[in-house]
Amino acid sequence: MSANTAAVERYRNSFLKEVEANVEEGNWVKMCMQCGVCSGSCPFGPHWDHPPQELFMMIRAGKREEVLTSSSMWMCTSCYNCIARCPRELPITHIMHGLANYAHRLGIAPKNQPTRKFAKMFWDNLSKKGRVNELKLGVSLYFMNGFVSGIKTAIAALPIGIGMYKTKRLNPMEYFGGHGVKDTSGLHAILKKAREIEDAKMKKF
């Protein structure tokens, strides 16, 4: 094995291979040239624990636990500024969501990260009937950080709620029902099969 080949193999560490195999668009990570345009273009740029280019370097350095337990992937709001401005056209948004999903599937994502809580609430709400029950989701968000906090938030928002009710933009009875797709059993079967396919495709490292 030549010196150059050995260097490439060291660079392509096991965690990089793991990301390439299990994370959406993970094969693009090695293309990042560390220019920082992504974090400079991000509305949440100053608030990242690890901006995208730093996460990609950490992946290439084999820092598996630090990457998968980072809250950074959960900060992405899918504005796509990073993709539009990346000089190498990396699908950064997809990679960030892919890392978040992979960490979640492994059970090692940060449990108390607010945007992760929201993502789980949104998915649980949507997957029941195929459509979001906005009232139920809103109430869940009020009480996301505990009962007392939820009551305080509800009281503060009470004037808005009353106004929406008077203008028929809020129907309290929708909390117990709400709209759904016609074939919920078919939807659940599709989601179950998708999970099975995802689990089967996951490669162990």
C-alpha positions in Angstrom: 0.0 0.0 0.0 1.4 3.4 -1.0 1.8 6.3 1.4 -1.0 8.2 -0.4 -3.4 5.2 -0.3 -2.7 4.8 3.4 -3.4 8.5 4.1 -6.7 8.2 2.2 -7.7 5.2 4.3 -6.9 7.0 7.5 -9.0 9.9 6.3 -11.9 7.7 5.4 -12.3 6.6 9.1 -15.1 4.2 10.2 -17.4 7.0 11.3 -17.2 8.7 7.9 -18.1 5.4 6.3 -21.0 5.0 8.7 -22.4 8.4 7.8 -22.0 7.7 4.1 -23.9 4.4 4.5 -26.7 5.5 6.9 -27.2 9.3 6.6 -29.2 10.9 3.7 -26.7 12.5 1.3 -23.9 11.5 3.7 -21.5 10.7 0.9 -21.2 14.5 0.3 -19.6 15.2 3.7 -16.1 14.5 2.3 -16.6 17.3 -0.3 -16.8 20.1 2.3 -13.9 22.5 1.9 -14.5 24.3 5.2 -15.2 27.7 3.7 -17.9 28.5 6.3 -20.4 30.0 3.9 -23.1 27.7 5.3 -22.9 29.0 8.8 -22.5 32.5 7.6 -25.7 32.2 5.6 -27.7 30.5 8.3 -30.2 32.7 10.3 -29.3 30.7 13.4 -25.5 30.9 12.6 -24.5 32.6 16.0 -26.5 30.0 18.0 -25.0 26.7 16.6 -23.0 24.6 19.0 -21.3 23.2 15.9 -22.0 24.9 12.5 -22.4 22.5 9.6 -18.8 22.8 8.3 -17.5 22.0 11.8 -19.8 19.0 12.1 -18.5 17.7 8.8 -14.9 18.1 10.0 -15.8 16.3 13.2 -17.2 13.4 11.2 -14.0 13.2 9.1 -12.1 13.3 12.4 -14.1 10.3 13.7 -15.8 12.2 16.6 -18.9 9.9 16.5 -20.3 10.6 20.0 -19.8 14.4 19.8 -21.5 14.6 16.5 -24.5 12.3 17.2 -25.2 13.9 20.6 -24.9 17.4 19.3 -28.0 19.6 19.3 -26.8 21.4 16.1 -28.7 19.1 13.6 -31.9 19.9 15.4 -31.4 23.7 14.8 -31.9 23.5 11.0 -35.2 25.2 9.8 -34.8 24.1 6.2 -34.4 27.6 4.8 -31.9 26.3 2.2 -29.7 29.4 2.3 -26.7 27.1 2.9 -27.5 24.9 -0.2 -28.1 28.0 -2.4 -24.8 29.5 -1.4 -22.5 26.5 -1.0 -19.7 26.9 -3.7 -19.6 23.1 -4.0 -23.4 22.7 -4.0 -23.5 20.3 -1.0 -27.0 19.3 0.1 -26.3 20.6 3.6 -29.9 20.8 4.7 -30.5 17.1 3.8 -27.3 16.0 5.6 -28.3 17.9 8.8 -31.8 16.3 8.8 -30.2 13.0 8.0 -27.8 13.2 10.9 -30.7 14.2 13.2 -32.8 11.2 12.0 -29.9 8.8 12.4 -29.1 10.0 15.9 -32.8 9.6 16.8 -32.9 6.0 15.3 -29.8 5.1 17.3 -31.5 6.5 20.5 -28.6 8.9 21.3 -30.0 12.2 20.2 -30.2 14.9 22.9 -33.5 14.3 24.8 -34.3 17.8 26.0 -33.4 19.8 22.9 -36.5 22.0 22.2 -36.6 21.6 18.4 -36.2 17.9 18.7 -39.2 17.9 21.1 -41.2 19.9 18.6 -40.2 17.5 15.7 -41.3 14.5 17.7 -44.6 16.2 18.7 -45.3 17.2 15.1 -44.6 13.7 13.7 -46.6 11.9 16.4 -49.5 14.3 15.7 -49.3 14.0 11.9 -48.8 10.2 11.8 -52.0 9.4 13.7 -54.4 10.6 11.0 -52.3 11.8 8.2 -53.1 15.5 8.9 -51.9 17.8 11.6 -54.4 18.6 14.4 -53.1 22.2 14.9 -55.1 22.8 18.1 -53.8 19.6 19.7 -50.2 20.4 18.5 -50.5 23.9 19.9 -51.7 22.7 23.3 -48.8 20.2 23.4 -46.3 22.9 22.7 -47.8 25.0 25.5 -47.1 22.2 28.0 -43.8 21.0 26.4 -41.8 22.3 29.4 -44.2 21.2 32.2 -47.7 21.9 33.5 -46.9 25.2 35.3 -45.1 26.6 32.3 -48.0 25.5 30.1 -50.7 27.2 32.3 -48.6 30.5 32.2 -48.3 30.3 28.4 -52.0 29.6 28.0 -53.0 32.5 30.2 -50.7 34.9 28.3 -52.2 33.7 25.0 -55.8 33.8 26.2 -56.7 37.1 24.5 -55.5 35.7 21.2 -57.5 32.5 21.6 -60.7 34.4 22.4 -60.2 36.6 19.4 -59.7 33.6 17.2 -62.8 31.9 18.6 -64.9 35.0 18.0 -63.8 35.2 14.4 -64.4 31.4 14.0 -60.8 30.7 13.5 -60.7 28.4 16.5 -63.0 25.5 17.3 -62.2 23.8 20.6 -64.0 20.7 19.6 -61.4 20.0 16.9 -59.0 19.1 19.8 -61.0 15.8 20.1 -61.4 15.1 16.4 -59.8 17.0 13.6 -59.5 16.1 10.0 -57.7 13.0 8.7 -57.0 11.1 5.6 -59.7 8.6 4.4 -57.6 5.5 4.9 -55.7 5.8 8.2 -55.1 2.1 8.4 -53.5 2.2 5.0 -51.4 5.2 6.1 -50.2 3.3 9.2 -49.3 0.2 7.1 -47.2 2.4 4.7 -45.4 4.0 7.7 -44.8 0.6 9.3 -43.3 -0.7 6.0 -41.1 2.4 5.6 -39.7 1.9 9.1 -39.0 -1.8 8.3 -37.2 -0.9 5.1 -35.1 1.8 6.9 -34.2 -0.6 9.7 -33.2 -3.3 7.2 -31.0 -0.8 5.3 -29.1 0.4 8.4 -25.6 -0.9 8.4 -23.8 -1.6 11.6 -20.3 -0.3 12.3 
